């Protein structure tokens, strides 16, 4: 018998038997990685670079020819109902401007009382002092940014409100995991207890997931010593690590418990669980990891690094489920074994007595009805997808408790929304006279509210113009203005000259990122679908199962996209999730969601279809195999999906809009996938396809390597 055991079976038995050694290895590794992270971590960043984009070329040109204008800025926004010219108010503003100019790294401060270029509202109740730094927002030391915050706090009074806006304070508003993690864990505990009705199997998936989450965070924070990781990466990593960590562990604990209740002892049950459910976990996790790593091929550094960090978290979750969890089963699984021994043969009844089995046969009798209804639901939910607009949300979507949001609102009311995201036009090879002529051409362009006088470098060959759109940074009209300036206005204004023009700034950078990602989405989708298709062909030795899985996954992901667009772009129910104002969908979100959701969908697909295939190999009865496979996995899939949903929905409470979008998209996709797709659509299509489910051409059968997930070497397993 031993020689027939798979490698995973032997490993599961080893981890169960040598549990204290495995647990000790995890503790030592966790302590070492945690100490490393504490020592070398550089923290997360807010600035998103895009090599080759025009906005990045503008930054590069300024760094080489006009370094004092290559950095980012903070807008100090003053609001005085009695007017900024009131003596005490004016003194406070002038004092702040003078002291801000002395902060290290500050190269210029534009005073509201300057004779030219002052930013003051017409009624002189709102004014802006723009503090220009030599560095980019993420390179401004936190103590320098804090010094300006201190000056703002000292200047505040009952007659003067002072808020900070712009790229630098936005970069300082960084978040780590918050109470969303705690809420997700509490909800998971409740769901697991409802499923198992016992303490031990309830806490084991949580313990495994939390252990993996802690080490995963240490890994990704260690990575920040070498890569630039976005500020929202920790929340997205927490969401994935907690969700998949609990789900993967749940599958193995459920299979272990099922094996024990079938008469196996603890070590045998652990080996079989790791060899069957564990192999499904390894496969599904592998798809998620490969998909996330595929983001690195898109040529967008911050997206690639975000994918790498998320992949690292998922990899740790898989390792914890396959090694730490069997050790936990060895330490605490005796309670499950004793419960199994107490069960009578009547309690070990066949799956045919369950409601899930009856649902399966109901679907077998009317497959066309279930196919039509399920497809209609998915198509309707996907309709908003076709109106999706990619972009970057501006500070107007931040919580009202943040200084950047209050600054945004004050500026928008006094100067128009475009003042919150001015475009930076860089003119290389232009004299002051050239820049003035180009300024006149830009000023008459539709949707341009104002253009600043040109600022020329000491060499007199590079000029910078600040162009204020009439619309907000995240609006479609502003994106159109950027393209109009680049494609029409600036080429016409510099025709016949050697002047090089670049439209840059934070707003233009966000537009460039959206354009780059939008152009590469089809390539990425094809990559993920292709890899997943090939892996499923190898696992199930079928062409129809992978084809069906790909189509259904696309439908469930389309439904998730549709709901995200309806809520965050159209504003349907936006107040329920604290979405603030409507705006574009974060540019990298569809790519990230697709990578994660395709892998998670494969998780349920493999778990369900592998059990159906297992039954089919025994009975060769397609309808009975589908019904039994559904009955044996539906409760676990439902519980796993419920955990995922509440974990992901808990992150909708996060202040960051992109985290809200990610959490809602994942929750909707899992809900749709685990109910409409896995429990209704998959059984219906498998009944309609019959024997074609397992069809593979003979020539291809000889080429495809043989990998079994069903665990056929364990005839008594489940």
URRAMO-V515574 format. One line per field, one symbol per residue. burial: 1 if it has 9 or more other ideal C-beta (glycine too) atoms within 8 Angstrom, else 0. A space follows every 50 residues. Layout:
# URRAMO-V515574
burial->???
This chain:
# URRAMO-V515574
burial->00001101111110110110011001001100110110001001111111 00111111101100111111111111111100110100110111111011 10101101111100000111100111111111111111010001111110 11001000111111111111111110000110111011101110110101 11111111111111111111111100011111111111111111111111 11111111111101011111111111111111111111111111100101 11111111111111111111111111111110101110110000000000 10000110111011001001101110111011011001011111111100 01111111111100101111111111111111011111101110101110 11010110001111111111111110111111011100111011000010 11111111111111011101100110111011111111111111111111 01111111111111111111100100111100111111111111111111 11111111111111110000011111111111110111111111111111 11010111111111111111111111111111111111100011110001 100100001110110011
